[in-house]
Amino acid sequence: LAALGLVAEGAMYDWSVLFMKQERASDASLSALGYASFSLAMALGRFGGDWVRARVAPVPLMVASGLLAAAGMATALLVPVASAGLLGFALVGLGLSNVVPVLFSAASKVPGVSAAHGIAAVSSLGYLGMMAGPPLIGMVAEHSSLTAGLSCVVFFALFMAATAQRALGGTTRTNAPAAPAAAD
């Protein structure tokens, strides 16, 4: 899941501006806002992420994150106006903002694996996705279109949502600290 989440992040880093320029015929300044809208929403989602993760269990949060990212990317790809692209990229950023923190937290709690090893494994696979994903999308774009290449982000986000329960193991509690015991 970390690899898929970071494939989507890498796609936004590498392809959002070109998508806006090439597929939406935006000028350079508007095209640059594609990446900016993604980044701003990602940052806002990360800043508020602790609050969200304290109130929403990991599985439903991962499902919602994947669905939001998929809906955002689908909006950017299917609605042929620049403003829809900007909105879509922002939704992708907001959707992906809690994926890595949720997965790092889960990796630190795997039974029989030290927290350091769990986080190292997840981050290694995640960054492999970030490195391999954009060229994969470029290869699809070269043989078809950038829209087709970026549609991989929709499928990856949907896959994250669909497999959250299995990957995170039925965790239903939030990450909130336990309430103190009542005094007798």
Backbone torsions as a table, in degrees:
resi	resn	phi	psi	omega
1	LEU	NA	-36.9	178.3
2	ALA	-63.8	-40.6	178.5
3	ALA	-61.7	-43.3	-179.8
4	LEU	-66.7	-41.2	177.8
5	GLY	-62.4	-41.0	-179.1
6	LEU	-80.4	-21.0	168.9
7	VAL	-60.4	-45.6	-179.7
8	ALA	-63.9	-42.9	177.3
9	GLU	-61.5	-46.3	179.3
10	GLY	-61.3	-36.4	178.0
11	ALA	-62.9	-40.9	179.0
12	MET	-66.0	-42.5	178.9
13	TYR	-60.3	-44.4	-171.3
14	ASP	-91.5	-27.2	-168.2
15	TRP	-121.4	-12.6	-174.0
16	SER	-64.4	-42.2	-179.1
17	VAL	-66.3	-44.8	178.8
18	LEU	-63.8	-38.9	177.4
19	PHE	-59.1	-47.4	-179.1
20	MET	-62.4	-41.3	-178.4
21	LYS	-72.3	-48.1	-172.5
22	GLN	-82.1	-45.9	-173.7
23	GLU	-91.5	-23.5	-179.3
24	ARG	-113.7	3.2	176.9
25	ALA	52.4	38.3	179.0
26	SER	-84.2	152.1	175.0
27	ASP	-73.2	172.6	-173.8
28	ALA	-60.1	-41.1	-177.3
29	SER	-68.9	-39.8	177.7
30	LEU	-70.8	-37.0	178.4
31	SER	-61.0	-40.6	179.5
32	ALA	-63.4	-26.1	178.4
33	LEU	-68.7	-19.0	176.2
34	GLY	-59.4	-51.5	178.3
35	TYR	-68.6	-37.9	-179.9
36	ALA	-63.1	-41.2	179.9
37	SER	-65.6	-40.2	175.4
38	PHE	-60.3	-50.1	-175.7
39	SER	-64.6	-41.7	179.9
40	LEU	-63.9	-45.7	179.3
41	ALA	-65.0	-38.7	177.3
42	MET	-62.1	-45.5	-179.9
43	ALA	-63.6	-45.1	179.1
44	LEU	-62.5	-40.7	177.6
45	GLY	-64.4	-37.9	178.2
46	ARG	-70.5	-40.1	179.0
47	PHE	-62.8	-38.3	179.3
48	GLY	-91.0	-0.3	-174.2
49	GLY	-62.8	-38.9	179.6
50	ASP	-60.4	-42.5	178.8
51	TRP	-61.8	-44.4	-179.5
52	VAL	-66.6	-47.1	-177.2
53	ARG	-66.2	-22.4	176.5
54	ALA	-76.3	-16.6	-175.2
55	ARG	-115.4	-16.1	-177.4
56	VAL	-123.5	130.2	179.9
57	ALA	-63.5	153.8	-175.6
58	PRO	-57.0	-43.8	-176.6
59	VAL	-64.8	-53.3	178.4
60	PRO	-62.1	-32.4	178.3
61	LEU	-67.1	-42.2	178.9
62	MET	-66.0	-39.9	177.5
63	VAL	-62.1	-49.7	-179.8
64	ALA	-62.3	-39.5	179.6
65	SER	-62.4	-46.6	179.2
66	GLY	-64.0	-42.1	179.6
67	LEU	-66.2	-40.0	179.0
68	LEU	-65.9	-43.7	178.7
69	ALA	-63.5	-42.1	179.0
70	ALA	-64.2	-43.3	179.3
71	ALA	-64.1	-40.7	178.7
72	GLY	-63.6	-45.8	-179.8
73	MET	-66.5	-39.7	177.6
74	ALA	-62.2	-39.4	177.8
75	THR	-61.6	-48.0	-179.9
76	ALA	-60.3	-38.0	-175.9
77	LEU	-80.9	-34.0	-171.3
78	LEU	-96.5	-24.1	-179.3
79	VAL	-98.0	111.3	-168.8
80	PRO	-81.4	45.0	174.0
81	VAL	-130.3	149.6	-174.8
82	ALA	-61.1	-39.6	-178.6
83	SER	-63.0	-33.9	176.3
84	ALA	-67.7	-34.7	175.7
85	GLY	-63.7	-43.8	179.2
86	LEU	-64.0	-45.5	177.6
87	LEU	-62.0	-45.2	-179.8
88	GLY	-60.1	-44.7	179.4
89	PHE	-65.0	-36.1	176.3
90	ALA	-63.6	-41.5	178.7
91	LEU	-65.8	-36.0	175.7
92	VAL	-61.7	-46.1	179.5
93	GLY	-61.0	-45.1	178.5
94	LEU	-64.5	-42.0	179.5
95	GLY	-63.2	-40.0	-177.2
96	LEU	-84.2	-9.9	-171.7
97	SER	-61.3	-29.6	-178.5
98	ASN	-103.3	-1.4	-177.2
99	VAL	-61.7	-54.6	-177.3
100	VAL	-63.9	-46.4	177.5
101	PRO	-59.5	-39.2	178.4
102	VAL	-64.7	-43.8	-178.1
103	LEU	-70.3	-37.0	176.2
104	PHE	-64.6	-41.1	178.0
105	SER	-61.8	-45.9	179.1
106	ALA	-63.6	-39.6	-179.6
107	ALA	-64.9	-29.6	-179.5
108	SER	-76.0	-9.3	-176.2
109	LYS	-115.1	13.8	-179.6
110	VAL	-70.4	124.0	-179.7
111	PRO	-60.1	134.3	177.3
112	GLY	82.5	0.7	179.3
113	VAL	-125.4	131.2	179.0
114	SER	-64.9	152.6	179.7
115	ALA	-57.4	-41.3	-179.0
116	ALA	-62.4	-44.2	180.0
117	HIS	-68.4	-39.5	179.0
118	GLY	-63.0	-46.5	179.8
119	ILE	-66.8	-38.8	178.8
120	ALA	-62.5	-41.2	179.5
121	ALA	-65.2	-45.9	-179.7
122	VAL	-64.8	-42.6	-179.0
123	SER	-68.0	-36.0	177.4
124	SER	-62.6	-47.0	178.6
125	LEU	-66.3	-37.5	178.4
126	GLY	-61.8	-48.4	-178.3
127	TYR	-72.2	-26.2	171.1
128	LEU	-61.2	-42.9	176.4
129	GLY	-62.2	-40.3	-180.0
130	MET	-65.3	-34.4	-179.6
131	MET	-80.0	-37.7	-175.4
132	ALA	-87.0	-27.9	-174.4
133	GLY	-63.1	-52.3	-178.7
134	PRO	-58.6	-41.2	175.0
135	PRO	-64.9	-35.0	175.9
136	LEU	-60.8	-45.8	178.9
137	ILE	-64.7	-38.9	176.4
138	GLY	-62.8	-38.2	178.2
139	MET	-65.0	-43.9	177.0
140	VAL	-62.8	-43.3	-179.5
141	ALA	-62.3	-38.8	180.0
142	GLU	-63.8	-36.4	-178.2
143	HIS	-89.2	-13.3	-177.8
144	SER	-137.3	-90.4	177.1
145	SER	-158.5	163.8	177.3
146	LEU	-65.3	-33.9	175.9
147	THR	-59.7	-45.0	178.3
148	ALA	-64.1	-41.2	179.0
149	GLY	-62.6	-44.5	-179.6
150	LEU	-72.8	-16.3	175.4
151	SER	-64.9	-19.1	173.9
152	CYS	-58.4	-34.4	179.5
153	VAL	-61.8	-39.9	178.2
154	VAL	-61.2	-48.1	-177.9
155	PHE	-66.0	-40.6	178.9
156	PHE	-64.7	-41.8	179.0
157	ALA	-65.1	-40.2	176.7
158	LEU	-64.6	-37.9	177.8
159	PHE	-64.7	-40.6	176.4
160	MET	-59.0	-45.0	-179.6
161	ALA	-64.4	-42.3	-176.0
162	ALA	-70.0	-28.2	-175.9
163	THR	-105.5	6.1	-177.7
164	ALA	-58.2	-44.0	-178.8
165	GLN	-59.6	-46.7	-178.8
166	ARG	-67.6	-43.4	-176.0
167	ALA	-70.6	-36.4	-176.5
168	LEU	-98.0	1.3	170.8
169	GLY	64.8	44.6	171.8
170	GLY	65.8	20.6	177.3
171	THR	-62.1	124.5	-179.5
172	THR	-117.2	-9.0	-179.6
173	ARG	-88.4	158.7	175.5
174	THR	-83.8	175.8	178.8
175	ASN	-90.6	14.2	-179.1
176	ALA	-69.7	147.1	176.5
177	PRO	-65.2	150.4	-179.7
178	ALA	-64.7	144.7	178.2
179	ALA	-72.8	144.2	178.6
180	PRO	-64.8	148.2	179.1
181	ALA	-68.2	144.4	179.6
182	ALA	-73.2	142.5	179.1
183	ALA	-78.6	143.7	178.5
184	ASP	-80.0	NA	NA
